[in-house]
Amino acid sequence: MKKVVLITGTSKGIGKIIAEYYLKRNCFVTGCSRGKTAIKHENYVHHSLDVSDEKAVLNMVHDVKKRQGKLEILINNAGIASMNHMLLTPLKSVQNVFATNVFGTFLLMREAAKIMMRQKYGRIVNFSTVAVPLMLEGEAVYAASKSAVETLTKIIAKELGAYGITVNAVGPAPILTDLIKSVPKKNIDSLLSKQAIKRLAEFEDINNAVDFFIDKKSSFITGQVVYLGGANG
């Protein structure tokens, strides 16, 4: 039977690549973003919404259950960054980052878990960043929001473990997406120098980590954060 997957932030970048990857693997995929998506596939359904909009998230998850009768995998990829010195960061930027990265991740986990608990099975993968362990200057707000995601991951893994649901997180190294296009090359080079493997991440690296966490054989692996590239501070 086809697996049912819900992925956030599928209009571009990592989310789009992951969605296309699982569509090629014969999954039913529901995706979402603030705008439209270029993904065209008979097994793909797109919702235009803000992941911090509680009502919209409830409607989307309900739609997945109505269409497919189940939800096995949630991949919380949607995220935004604020890469400025603390003194140059407006409060509105902080609020926007936390709304998407933290509140959105929480809402999706909460609603997906309601379905997964009844199934006695589920896989949840959240997205963190190497900016957390590396304590990167200029990324205080972004790293703080992803630190919150990691804490949610670890605690909710305990809350859902008895229901056959695992909750883990992937912390990608920099990858060529819109998120880092505006970051000066010297900053990227400095970050890469702190990794054990000194290169940019590739989409295949991320797909591999997600595959590992959602595999049925990974039922005893939960509450974990894997930083790609060996970025452990």
N, C-alpha and C positions, 0 to 999 in steps of 0.2 A: 504493500500500500504506500501511496505517496505521503511523505511527511509534510506537515503543515507548519510553515515558518512565517513569523512576523518580524520584519526588520525596519528599524526607524532610520530616517535620513537617507532615503534611496534615490534622491534626485541626481546626485553626483558623487564623485569621490569613492571612498571606501564602501559606503552603503550601497551604491549602485553596482559596484563590482561584486560585492557579496551576494546581492540579489540575483544578478545574472549567473553567478557561479552555482547557486542552489537551484535555479530554474533549469540549468543544464543537467543537474543531477536529478531531474524529474520530481521536484518538490512543488507544492502549491505555495506561492509566496505572496504575502500581503506586505506592501511597503507604504511609507508615508514620508512627506516632507512638506514644507510650507508652500511650495509651488508644485508645478507639474513635473513629470518625469519623462524621459525619452524611452523608457523600457516598454516594449511592445511584445507581449507574450500571452498565449491563451491561458496560462496558469498563473498570471500575475494580476493582482488588483491593487490599485493605488488610491490612497486617501490624501487629500491636501489639508493639512492641519498643523497646528502648533502643538508639540508634544506636552507642553505645560498647560494646555487647555483640557481640563478634567472631563468636561462633557464630550468633547470631540474624541478623546481617547476611549472613553466608555463606549461610544457609538462604534468606533472602529473595531474594538475587541469583540463587541457583540456581533458585528457583521462577520468577523472571521468565524465565530462559533456557529452563526446561522448558516453560512455558506458551506463550511467544511465539517462541522460537528465536533471539532476538536482543535487544540492548539498545542503542538509539541515543543516548538522551539521559539524562543524570543531572543533577538539580537538587538540590544540597545546601542546603536551606533550613533544616533543623532547627537551632535555636539557643536558648540561654538566656542571660540577662544577670544581672550583679551590679552594681547601681548604688548603691554606698556609698563613703564615704571609705575609703582604704586601712586606716586604724586601726580601722575598724569592720567589716572584712571577715574572717569566719572562714576558716580554711584549707579547711574542707569546701566552702564556696562556690566557692573558687578551683578546687578539684578537680572539682566538678560542672560548672562552666563549661567548663573545658578538656576534660573527658571528652566532652561533647556537641559543642562547637564545633570542637574540633581533632581529637580521636581519632576521633569519629564521621565527620567529613568525610574524614579520611584513609582509614578503613576502606572507606567507600563508594567512594571514588575507586579504591582498589587493586583491589577486587573487580569493579567495573564495567569497569575498564581491561582486565582479563583477557579479557572477552568482546569488548570493542571492538577490541582488538589483533588478534584473529582475524578480525574483520570488515574491518579496515583502515579503520574509520570510527567516529567517536564525537564527541559534544559534551558537555562537562562544564561546568556553571555552579555556582560556589560563591557563598556569601553573606558579604560583609564588612559594613562599616558606616561612615558618615561620622564616627563617633566616633574612627576611626583617624587620618585627616588633621587633624581638628579638635582632637585631644588634649584631650578633655573631662575636666574634673575630676569625680571620682566614678565614672568608668567605666574605671579603670585595668585592672581584670581583664578586663572585657568587650572593651575595645579591644586588649589584649595578645593575647587569644585570637584575635581577628579578624586581627590583624597576622600571627599564625602561619598563619592560613588563606591570607592573601595570599602569604606566602612559599611555602607548599605549592603554591599555584596557579601561581606563576611558575616554580618549579623543575620541577614535574611536567609543565608545558606543554612544557618542553625534553625531558624524558624520553619523552614520548608523541608528540611532533610527527612523528616519522618514520612513525607508524602511522595517519596521517590523523585523529588525535584532537586536538581543541582543548580548552584548559582556560582559562577566564576567570572573573572574579568581578564581581558587582554589589554596590555599597555604597549601600544605600538611605538616604535622609534619613528622619527620623521619619515614621511612618505610624500611623494610629489602630488599633493592635492592643493586645492584652493586655500586650505587652512594655513599653509606655510609659504605661499607665493610671495607674501609681503615681508617675510622675515629675511633680514640681511644674510648674505652667504656666510659672513664671518661668524654669525650666531649659530648657524646650522653646523658649520665646521667645528666650532667649539663644542657643541653638543655631541657630535659624532666622535670626537676625540675621547669622550668620557665613557663610550660604550666599549664592551669587550670586542665586538665585531664592528669595525668602523666603516659602516656604509649605511645608506638610506634603506629603509624597509621597502619591500616589494609587496604587491597585493597577494602574491602567492604565500608569503610568510604569514600574513594575517589569516588568510583562508585556512591554512594548515593548523594554526592555533585554535581557531573556532571549530574546525572539524574535530580536533582532539577533545575539546570540552563537550561537544554535543553527541559524541559517539555513545552508543548504548553501553559499550564496554567501560565507559568512564563514569559509571554509576557510583563509584566510591571516591570520586574526586570532586570536592566542593569547597567553597569559601577561599579559593585560590586566586592569586593575581600573577600572571606571567608577563614579564617585561621582555619585549623582543630586543635582540641585539646585546643582551647581557648588561643592560643598564640598571645597576643596582646601587647607585650612589657611591 
